[in-house]
Amino acid sequence: AEKVSSLGKDWHKFCLKCERCNKTLTPGGHAEHDGKPFCHKPCYATLFGPKGM
């Protein structure tokens, strides 16, 4: 399986997914919270961004 590195870890290419919506992510193209990957929008913004948006 293809390997990618992100968040200081190695991942199988298709295992690097958003913790909330399971969208496949690319190394460096996602947000992180507590060592877990999230897509920037909408998941990270919804969970951890400024409220009232």
CORKA-V43351 format. One record per backbone hydrogen bond with DSSP energy under -0.5 kcal/mol. CO is the residue of the C=O (numbers start at 0). NH is the residue of the N-H. If there is no record, write none. Layout:
# CORKA-V43351
co = [CO | CO]
nh = [NH | NH]
This chain:
# CORKA-V43351
co = [1 | 3 | 5 | 8 | 10 | 11 | 11 | 12 | 14 | 15 | 17 | 22 | 25 | 30 | 32 | 35 | 36 | 37 | 38 | 39 | 41 | 42 | 43 | 43 | 44 | 49]
nh = [12 | 10 | 8 | 5 | 3 | 14 | 15 | 15 | 16 | 24 | 21 | 17 | 28 | 37 | 35 | 32 | 18 | 30 | 43 | 44 | 45 | 46 | 47 | 48 | 48 | 52]
